[in-house]
Amino acid sequence: MRNPDVTLDAAAALSTDLAALLSNPEAQAGPRRVHRLMSCVPAVDLLAWLQKQPESNKIFWSDREQAFAVAGIGAASLKTDRSGRGVEGLFEEMREELLSGHDDLRYYGGFRFDLGPARDAKWGPFGTYRFVLPQFELVAHGDDHYAACNVVLPDTAIDARLADALRVRLATLETSATPSQPEIPGVLRWSDTPDLRGWCDSVRDLLDAFESGTLEKVVLARESSFHLTGEADPVELLRVLMGNTTYSYHYLFQPEAGFGFIGASPEQLYKRVGAFLQSEAVAGTRPRGSTPEEDERLGKELLSSEKERWEHRYVLDSIRDLFNDRCEAVWGGEDTELLVLRHCQHLQTRIEGRLTAADCDTELLTGLHPTPAVGGLPRDEALECIRTTESFERGWYTGPVGWVGRDATEFAVAIRSALVRGSTLSVYAGAGIVPGSEPQNEWDELENKIADFRNILEGAGAPRETVQP
């Protein structure tokens, strides 16, 4: 039976022990691999546990079906762009360590939307990419709940005595935690970049460009900055966000104290399990109705809208092209249905395939990202248009976020997301601009897409400043 007075001081003590071992050159001789120790625990509120941890490096991930969730602290291994390795080198490096260890090992992290150089220091702690193998994890996988400790060391460094010590530390890890009362700061003021006038000007310029050039679609985004009455806890914000969103990937990546990227994305980029691949096209938007009758009318309107189905087809065709190129068999991609969320609804089409070669995550990620749902068409021209039009840094917003395992990978598209920086919350939303788009209608779509965040902030009706793009 656990001592209720035992806290994660045990984890801190273990981290100290490991730090001493990791700094010993003699203990580092020989090939390194990931050692994983696991212990069953009672069901626990993962976010409540995560919120109480003093460690500044934190991650949280849960899938849309709530069948798998993990909270992690610390870093047994960290992969960042500071190594100078590109996307292919990153996957190779992670794969080498993952193949040496337990089947359940996963790196968690993500990429910037634009893999070019960063323009804004506020995204600095996240880098072009950042993936972490947590040192300590609490996992809920179906009916199974367990704690895990990961250590990257040579085999010779793990003797029986150290292994027993790790198991003791893991067994005494306090995993009970109850949620605290939400303490969300109020809003002093908030502003948009661009503001409504700047947004309408940009959309009109794009409509002119469609007539005179090769552009077919560009997804423009907006940054809404909420200046709060105090510092916001990313874990607490995610907790409330999870209570206000349905059928979404929920995630938190906190590289250091005071910085956190959180979100509730309904959109899968891709999932690969062995040679099995799945993805989906999500595009086109309508709000939810205030009555069942209005809700049904808006859904039918979305399904029958020529503009929305055209925009959705852009996304589906780009995904289907990659599947046809990489798969020996492809299924689906024909039936379009409504993806109904709490505040909005989208067109969704699923597609599946069997890969000719399973070892191709670099090609899958770079081939699918960015989809026309977050970038545009043609891809290169749309990306250049975004770089010259948007006056803020997207950072990880609309980038791929997720996990990489031994023989499986899953990435979501980081929409419906926000950057937490002390007492500032930057919320991001985008809209696809195509011929026939109406600037005010697209602005209204942005307003609807940030409703999840506005609803969790006290005083969200505080004065809204005018910020020119």
C-alpha positions as CSV (number, residue, x, y, z in Angstrom):
1,M,0.0,0.0,0.0
2,R,1.3,3.4,-0.9
3,N,2.2,5.9,1.8
4,P,0.0,8.9,1.2
5,D,2.8,11.2,2.2
6,V,5.1,9.9,-0.5
7,T,5.2,12.3,-3.5
8,L,7.2,12.6,-6.6
9,D,10.2,13.5,-4.5
10,A,10.9,9.9,-5.1
11,A,11.1,10.6,-8.8
12,A,13.3,13.6,-8.2
13,A,15.6,11.5,-6.1
14,L,15.7,8.9,-8.9
15,S,16.5,11.6,-11.4
16,T,19.5,12.7,-9.2
17,D,20.7,9.1,-9.0
18,L,20.4,8.7,-12.8
19,A,22.1,12.0,-13.4
20,A,25.1,10.8,-11.5
21,L,25.2,7.6,-13.5
22,L,24.8,9.4,-16.8
23,S,27.7,11.7,-16.0
24,N,30.0,8.8,-15.3
25,P,32.0,8.1,-18.6
26,E,32.8,4.5,-17.5
27,A,29.1,3.8,-17.2
28,Q,28.5,5.1,-20.7
29,A,30.8,2.6,-22.5
30,G,29.1,0.3,-25.1
31,P,26.0,0.5,-27.2
32,R,23.2,2.5,-25.6
33,R,19.6,1.3,-25.5
34,V,16.3,2.3,-23.8
35,H,15.6,0.4,-20.6
36,R,11.9,0.6,-19.5
37,L,10.5,-0.5,-16.1
38,M,6.7,-0.6,-15.7
39,S,4.4,-1.0,-12.7
40,C,0.6,-1.4,-12.7
41,V,-1.3,1.4,-10.8
42,P,-4.9,2.2,-10.0
43,A,-6.8,4.4,-12.4
44,V,-5.6,8.0,-11.9
45,D,-6.5,11.4,-13.2
46,L,-3.5,12.0,-15.5
47,L,-3.9,15.8,-15.8
48,A,-4.3,16.2,-12.0
49,W,-1.1,14.2,-11.5
50,L,0.7,16.1,-14.2
51,Q,-0.3,19.5,-12.8
52,K,1.2,18.7,-9.4
53,Q,4.6,17.8,-10.8
54,P,7.4,20.4,-10.3
55,E,9.2,19.2,-13.4
56,S,9.2,21.9,-16.1
57,N,9.4,19.5,-19.0
58,K,5.9,17.9,-19.5
59,I,3.8,16.2,-22.2
60,F,0.3,15.0,-22.5
61,W,-1.4,13.1,-25.3
62,S,-4.7,11.4,-25.8
63,D,-6.4,10.1,-28.9
64,R,-9.8,11.0,-30.2
65,E,-11.5,7.9,-28.9
66,Q,-10.0,8.3,-25.4
67,A,-8.7,4.8,-25.7
68,F,-5.1,5.9,-25.0
69,A,-3.7,8.7,-22.9
70,V,-0.3,9.5,-21.4
71,A,1.1,12.1,-19.1
72,G,4.9,12.4,-18.9
73,I,7.6,14.4,-17.2
74,G,11.3,14.8,-17.8
75,A,13.3,13.5,-20.7
76,A,15.1,10.2,-20.9
77,S,16.0,11.2,-24.5
78,L,15.4,14.5,-26.3
79,K,15.6,15.1,-30.1
80,T,15.6,18.7,-31.3
81,D,16.7,20.6,-34.4
82,R,19.8,21.7,-32.6
83,S,21.4,18.4,-33.7
84,G,21.4,19.7,-37.2
85,R,19.6,16.6,-38.5
86,G,16.6,17.0,-40.8
87,V,13.3,15.1,-40.7
88,E,14.9,11.9,-42.2
89,G,17.7,12.0,-39.7
90,L,15.3,12.6,-36.9
91,F,13.2,9.5,-37.7
92,E,16.3,7.4,-38.2
93,E,17.7,8.4,-34.8
94,M,14.5,7.8,-33.0
95,R,14.0,4.4,-34.7
96,E,17.5,3.2,-33.6
97,E,16.7,3.8,-30.0
98,L,13.1,2.5,-30.2
99,L,14.1,-0.8,-31.8
100,S,16.5,-1.4,-28.9
101,G,13.8,-1.3,-26.3
102,H,10.3,-2.2,-25.1
103,D,7.3,-2.4,-27.5
104,D,5.5,0.4,-25.7
105,L,8.2,3.0,-26.1
106,R,7.1,6.3,-27.8
107,Y,8.5,9.6,-28.5
108,Y,6.1,12.5,-28.3
109,G,6.4,15.8,-30.0
110,G,5.9,17.8,-33.2
111,F,7.1,20.1,-35.9
112,R,6.7,23.7,-37.0
113,F,4.2,24.3,-39.8
114,D,6.9,25.9,-41.9
115,L,10.2,24.0,-41.6
116,G,12.1,27.1,-42.6
117,P,13.9,29.4,-40.1
118,A,11.9,30.8,-37.2
119,R,10.9,34.5,-37.3
120,D,9.6,34.9,-33.8
121,A,11.5,34.2,-30.5
122,K,8.3,33.3,-28.7
123,W,8.4,29.9,-30.4
124,G,12.2,29.5,-29.6
125,P,11.8,26.7,-26.9
126,F,9.9,24.5,-29.4
127,G,12.4,24.6,-32.3
128,T,11.7,23.4,-35.8
129,Y,11.0,20.0,-34.2
130,R,11.1,18.6,-30.7
131,F,10.5,15.0,-29.6
132,V,10.8,13.7,-26.1
133,L,10.9,10.2,-24.6
134,P,9.6,10.9,-21.1
135,Q,11.6,9.8,-18.1
136,F,8.4,9.1,-16.1
137,E,5.0,8.3,-17.6
138,L,1.5,7.5,-16.3
139,V,-0.5,5.7,-19.0
140,A,-4.1,4.8,-19.4
141,H,-4.6,2.3,-22.2
142,G,-8.1,0.9,-22.3
143,D,-8.6,-0.7,-18.9
144,D,-4.9,-0.9,-18.2
145,H,-3.2,1.8,-16.1
146,Y,0.5,1.8,-15.4
147,A,3.5,3.9,-14.5
148,A,6.8,3.6,-16.4
149,C,10.3,4.8,-16.1
150,N,12.6,5.1,-19.2
151,V,16.4,5.2,-19.0
152,V,18.8,5.4,-22.0
153,L,22.0,3.6,-20.9
154,P,24.4,0.8,-22.1
155,D,23.4,-2.7,-21.0
156,T,26.5,-2.9,-18.8
157,A,25.3,0.1,-16.7
158,I,22.1,-1.6,-15.6
159,D,23.1,-4.1,-13.1
160,A,20.7,-6.0,-10.8
161,R,21.1,-3.6,-7.9
162,L,20.3,-0.5,-10.0
163,A,17.4,-2.3,-11.7
164,D,16.0,-3.2,-8.2
165,A,16.4,0.4,-7.1
166,L,14.5,1.6,-10.1
167,R,11.7,-0.8,-9.4
168,V,11.5,0.3,-5.8
169,R,11.4,4.0,-6.9
170,L,8.7,3.2,-9.4
171,A,6.6,1.3,-6.9
172,T,6.7,4.2,-4.4
173,L,5.9,6.8,-7.0
174,E,2.8,8.5,-5.8
175,T,0.2,8.4,-8.5
176,S,-2.9,9.5,-6.7
177,A,-4.1,13.0,-7.4
178,T,-7.4,14.8,-7.4
179,P,-8.3,17.7,-9.6
180,S,-8.1,21.1,-8.1
181,Q,-10.7,23.8,-8.6
182,P,-10.1,25.5,-12.0
183,E,-8.2,28.8,-11.6
184,I,-8.3,30.4,-15.0
185,P,-7.0,34.0,-15.1
186,G,-9.4,36.7,-16.4
187,V,-8.8,38.6,-19.6
188,L,-7.5,42.2,-19.4
189,R,-7.8,42.8,-23.1
190,W,-7.4,40.9,-26.4
191,S,-6.4,41.7,-29.9
192,D,-6.3,40.1,-33.3
193,T,-3.5,40.0,-35.9
194,P,-4.7,40.8,-38.5
195,D,-7.8,42.8,-37.4
196,L,-11.0,42.7,-39.4
197,R,-9.9,45.4,-41.8
198,G,-6.5,43.8,-42.4
199,W,-8.1,40.4,-42.9
200,C,-10.6,41.6,-45.5
201,D,-7.8,43.4,-47.4
202,S,-5.8,40.2,-47.5
203,V,-8.7,38.1,-48.7
204,R,-9.5,40.6,-51.4
205,D,-5.9,40.6,-52.5
206,L,-6.0,36.8,-52.7
207,L,-9.2,36.8,-54.8
208,D,-7.4,39.1,-57.3
209,A,-4.4,36.7,-57.3
210,F,-6.7,33.8,-58.1
211,E,-7.8,35.5,-61.3
212,S,-4.4,36.5,-62.5
213,G,-2.1,33.6,-61.4
214,T,-1.9,29.9,-60.7
215,L,-3.0,29.9,-57.1
216,E,-6.2,27.9,-56.4
217,K,-6.4,28.0,-52.6
218,V,-4.6,29.6,-49.7
219,V,-5.3,29.0,-46.0
220,L,-4.9,32.3,-44.1
221,A,-4.6,32.3,-40.3
222,R,-5.2,34.7,-37.5
223,E,-3.5,35.1,-34.1
224,S,-5.8,36.2,-31.2
225,S,-3.7,37.3,-28.2
226,F,-5.4,37.3,-24.8
227,H,-3.6,39.3,-22.2
228,L,-4.5,37.7,-18.8
229,T,-4.7,38.9,-15.2
230,G,-2.1,36.4,-14.2
231,E,0.1,33.5,-15.4
232,A,-1.8,30.7,-17.0
233,D,-1.1,27.0,-16.2
234,P,-1.1,25.1,-19.5
235,V,-2.2,21.9,-17.8
236,E,-5.2,23.6,-16.2
237,L,-6.2,25.2,-19.5
238,L,-6.0,21.8,-21.2
239,R,-8.1,20.3,-18.5
240,V,-10.9,22.8,-19.1
241,L,-10.5,22.6,-22.9
242,M,-10.9,18.8,-22.8
243,G,-14.2,19.3,-20.9
244,N,-15.4,21.6,-23.7
245,T,-14.4,19.6,-26.8
246,T,-15.4,16.3,-28.3
247,Y,-13.8,13.7,-30.6
248,S,-10.4,15.4,-30.6
249,Y,-6.8,14.7,-30.0
250,H,-5.8,16.5,-26.9
251,Y,-2.2,17.5,-26.3
252,L,0.3,19.5,-24.3
253,F,3.9,20.1,-25.1
254,Q,5.7,22.1,-22.4
255,P,9.5,22.4,-23.1
256,E,10.1,24.7,-20.1
257,A,8.3,26.5,-17.4
258,G,6.1,29.3,-18.7
259,F,5.8,27.9,-22.2
260,G,3.2,25.4,-23.4
261,F,1.5,24.5,-26.7
262,I,-2.0,23.0,-26.1
263,G,-4.8,22.0,-28.4
264,A,-7.9,19.9,-29.2
265,S,-7.6,18.9,-32.8
266,P,-10.2,16.8,-34.6
267,E,-8.0,16.2,-37.6
268,Q,-5.7,13.3,-38.2
269,L,-2.7,13.7,-40.5
270,Y,-2.0,10.0,-40.7
271,K,-1.7,6.9,-38.6
272,R,0.6,4.0,-39.5
273,V,0.6,0.6,-37.8
274,G,3.1,-1.7,-39.5
275,A,2.2,-1.5,-43.2
276,F,-1.4,-0.3,-42.5
277,L,-1.9,3.4,-43.2
278,Q,-4.9,5.6,-42.6
279,S,-5.6,9.3,-43.1
280,E,-8.6,11.6,-43.7
281,A,-9.6,14.7,-45.6
282,V,-11.2,17.3,-43.3
283,A,-12.3,20.6,-44.9
284,G,-15.3,22.9,-45.2
285,T,-17.0,24.3,-42.1
286,R,-20.4,25.3,-40.8
287,P,-21.3,26.3,-37.2
288,R,-23.6,24.2,-35.1
289,G,-27.3,25.2,-34.9
290,S,-29.0,26.6,-31.9
291,T,-31.9,24.1,-32.4
292,P,-31.9,20.5,-33.8
293,E,-33.7,21.9,-36.9
294,E,-31.2,24.6,-37.5
295,D,-28.3,22.1,-36.9
296,E,-29.7,19.7,-39.5
297,R,-30.2,22.6,-42.0
298,L,-26.6,23.8,-41.6
299,G,-25.3,20.2,-42.0
300,K,-27.3,19.7,-45.2
301,E,-26.1,23.1,-46.5
302,L,-22.5,22.1,-45.9
303,L,-22.9,18.7,-47.7
304,S,-24.5,20.4,-50.7
305,S,-22.3,23.5,-50.9
306,E,-20.4,23.5,-54.2
307,K,-17.7,25.8,-52.7
308,E,-17.2,23.6,-49.6
309,R,-17.1,20.4,-51.5
310,W,-14.6,21.9,-54.0
311,E,-12.4,22.9,-51.1
312,H,-12.7,19.4,-49.5
313,R,-11.9,17.8,-52.8
314,Y,-8.6,19.6,-53.0
315,V,-7.6,18.0,-49.7
316,L,-8.8,14.5,-50.6
317,D,-7.1,14.5,-53.9
318,S,-3.7,15.4,-52.4
319,I,-4.0,12.6,-49.9
320,R,-5.3,10.1,-52.4
321,D,-2.3,10.9,-54.7
322,L,0.1,10.0,-51.9
323,F,-1.7,6.7,-51.1
324,N,-1.7,5.7,-54.7
325,D,2.0,6.4,-54.9
326,R,3.0,4.6,-51.6
327,C,0.4,1.8,-51.2
328,E,-0.1,-1.5,-53.0
329,A,-3.8,-1.4,-52.0
330,V,-6.1,1.5,-51.2
331,W,-9.6,1.5,-49.7
332,G,-12.2,4.2,-49.0
333,G,-11.9,7.8,-50.1
334,E,-15.4,7.8,-51.6
335,D,-17.9,8.5,-48.9
336,T,-18.0,12.0,-47.5
337,E,-19.8,12.6,-44.2
338,L,-20.2,15.2,-41.5
339,L,-17.7,15.4,-38.7
340,V,-19.9,17.0,-36.0
341,L,-18.1,18.8,-33.1
342,R,-19.4,20.9,-30.3
343,H,-19.1,24.3,-32.0
344,C,-18.8,23.5,-35.7
345,Q,-19.1,20.7,-38.3
346,H,-16.8,19.7,-41.2
347,L,-16.8,17.5,-44.3
348,Q,-14.8,14.4,-43.6
349,T,-13.6,11.5,-45.9
350,R,-11.5,8.6,-44.6
351,I,-9.0,6.7,-46.7
352,E,-6.9,3.5,-45.9
353,G,-4.1,1.6,-47.5
354,R,-1.5,-1.1,-47.3
355,L,2.0,0.3,-47.8
356,T,4.5,-1.2,-50.1
357,A,7.2,-0.4,-47.5
358,A,6.4,0.3,-43.9
359,D,9.7,2.1,-43.1
360,C,8.6,5.4,-44.8
361,D,7.5,7.9,-42.1
362,T,9.8,10.6,-43.5
363,E,8.1,10.3,-46.9
364,L,4.6,10.1,-45.4
365,L,5.0,13.2,-43.2
366,T,6.7,15.4,-45.8
367,G,4.3,14.1,-48.5
368,L,1.1,14.8,-46.5
369,H,2.1,17.9,-44.7
370,P,1.0,20.6,-45.2
371,T,-2.3,19.4,-46.7
372,P,-4.4,21.9,-48.7
373,A,-6.6,22.1,-45.5
374,V,-3.9,24.1,-43.7
375,G,-1.6,25.3,-46.6
376,G,-3.2,25.6,-50.1
377,L,-2.7,24.7,-53.7
378,P,-0.3,24.6,-55.5
379,R,1.6,23.8,-52.3
380,D,4.8,25.8,-52.9
381,E,3.1,28.9,-54.2
382,A,0.5,28.8,-51.3
383,L,3.3,28.5,-48.7
384,E,5.1,31.5,-50.2
385,C,1.9,33.5,-50.2
386,I,1.4,32.6,-46.5
387,R,5.0,33.7,-45.6
388,T,4.5,37.1,-47.3
389,T,0.9,37.7,-46.1
390,E,0.8,36.6,-42.5
391,S,2.6,39.1,-40.2
392,F,2.9,36.7,-37.2
393,E,4.7,33.4,-36.7
394,R,2.5,30.2,-36.9
395,G,5.1,28.2,-35.0
396,W,3.7,24.7,-34.3
397,Y,0.1,25.8,-35.2
398,T,-1.1,23.6,-38.1
399,G,2.1,21.6,-37.8
400,P,2.2,17.8,-37.3
401,V,2.0,16.7,-33.6
402,G,1.9,13.2,-32.2
403,W,4.0,10.2,-31.4
404,V,6.5,7.8,-32.9
405,G,6.7,4.2,-31.7
406,R,8.7,1.1,-32.7
407,D,6.5,0.1,-35.6
408,A,3.7,2.6,-35.4
409,T,3.3,6.4,-35.8
410,E,0.4,8.8,-35.4
411,F,0.2,12.5,-36.2
412,A,-2.6,15.0,-35.8
413,V,-2.8,18.4,-37.5
414,A,-2.3,21.0,-34.7
415,I,-5.4,23.1,-35.3
416,R,-7.7,24.5,-32.6
417,S,-4.5,25.2,-30.6
418,A,-2.9,27.9,-28.5
419,L,0.5,29.0,-27.2
420,V,0.8,29.7,-23.5
421,R,3.5,32.2,-22.5
422,G,3.2,33.3,-18.9
423,S,0.2,35.7,-18.8
424,T,-0.4,35.7,-22.6
425,L,-2.5,33.1,-24.5
426,S,-2.1,33.2,-28.3
427,V,-5.0,31.4,-30.0
428,Y,-4.8,30.5,-33.7
429,A,-7.4,29.8,-36.3
430,G,-7.4,29.6,-40.1
431,A,-9.8,29.6,-43.0
432,G,-9.4,28.3,-46.6
433,I,-9.7,31.1,-49.2
434,V,-10.8,30.0,-52.7
435,P,-12.4,31.8,-55.6
436,G,-15.8,32.9,-54.4
437,S,-14.8,33.4,-50.7
438,E,-16.5,36.2,-48.8
439,P,-14.1,38.0,-46.4
440,Q,-16.7,38.6,-43.7
441,N,-17.9,35.0,-43.8
442,E,-14.4,33.7,-43.5
443,W,-13.8,36.0,-40.5
444,D,-17.0,34.6,-38.9
445,E,-15.6,31.1,-39.4
446,L,-12.4,32.2,-37.4
447,E,-14.6,33.5,-34.6
448,N,-16.4,30.2,-34.4
449,K,-13.2,28.2,-34.4
450,I,-11.7,29.9,-31.4
451,A,-15.0,29.6,-29.4
452,D,-13.6,26.7,-27.4
453,F,-10.8,28.9,-26.0
454,R,-13.0,31.9,-25.5
455,N,-15.5,29.9,-23.5
456,I,-12.8,28.8,-21.0
457,L,-11.5,32.3,-20.3
458,E,-13.1,34.4,-17.7
459,G,-13.9,37.9,-18.9
460,A,-13.5,37.0,-22.6
461,G,-15.8,40.0,-23.3
462,A,-13.0,42.3,-22.2
463,P,-12.1,45.2,-24.6
464,R,-10.9,44.0,-28.0
465,E,-8.0,46.1,-29.4
466,T,-7.5,47.0,-33.0
467,V,-4.2,45.6,-34.3
468,Q,-3.2,46.3,-37.9
469,P,-1.5,43.4,-39.8
